[in-house]
Amino acid sequence: MKVQIDSGRCQGHGRCYDLAPDLFGDDDEGFGKVIGDGVVPPDQDREARLAVANCPEHAIELDEGDLT
């Protein structure tokens, strides 16, 4: 599973990095950004889904395709 943020939609509410601080951070202007390559470790699946579900602008996308 992999996450990404659509920077055109993000308004900087910060819910993603509050709910999943190991997956998301904020840039210099306070907008959300993915940490690293966006691959979600299996033990952080729940946090990734919470971040997706709680983004007011639906700016976070979750790709559950095969990453191998």
C-alpha positions as a printed Julia matrix, in Angstrom:
68×3 Matrix{Float64}:
   0.0    0.0    0.0
   1.19   3.49  -0.82
  -0.11   6.99   0.01
   0.2   10.26  -1.85
  -1.16  13.77  -1.38
  -2.68  15.87  -4.14
  -1.01  19.21  -3.39
  -3.65  21.03  -5.43
  -6.36  19.91  -3.02
  -4.51  20.09   0.32
  -5.52  23.08   2.43
  -3.17  22.42   5.35
  -5.6   21.28   8.03
  -2.95  18.88   9.34
  -5.18  15.94  10.11
  -2.94  13.58   8.13
   0.18  14.31  10.15
  -1.76  14.41  13.42
  -3.24  10.95  12.77
  -0.25   9.35  11.05
   2.92  11.25  11.97
   5.18   8.46  10.7
   3.61   8.7    7.23
   2.94  12.42   6.83
   4.6   15.68   7.75
   4.16  19.3    6.84
   6.09  21.5    4.47
   7.39  25.02   5.16
   3.93  26.48   4.59
   2.04  23.96   6.73
   0.65  21.82   3.93
   0.74  18.04   4.24
   3.46  16.01   2.59
   4.25  12.33   2.41
   7.33  11.23   4.32
   9.69   9.1    2.27
   8.4    7.18  -0.72
   4.84   6.8    0.6
   5.0    3.06   1.16
   2.9    2.19   4.2
   4.4   -0.42   6.53
   1.87  -3.17   7.39
   1.67  -2.03  11.02
   0.6    1.49   9.93
  -2.25   0.44   7.67
  -4.87   1.67  10.15
  -3.24   5.1   10.51
  -3.04   5.53   6.73
  -6.73   4.71   6.33
  -7.66   7.11   9.16
  -5.72   9.91   7.47
  -7.47   9.24   4.14
 -10.91   9.14   5.79
 -10.33  12.32   7.8
  -8.93  14.6    5.08
 -11.62  17.28   4.51
 -10.49  17.88   0.91
 -10.0   14.18   0.05
  -6.45  15.09  -0.96
  -4.9   11.81   0.17
  -4.95   8.88  -2.2
  -4.33   5.29  -1.21
  -2.94   2.89  -3.79
  -3.45  -0.67  -2.69
  -1.89  -2.16  -5.81
   0.93  -4.67  -5.81
   4.19  -2.85  -4.95
   6.53  -5.7   -5.77
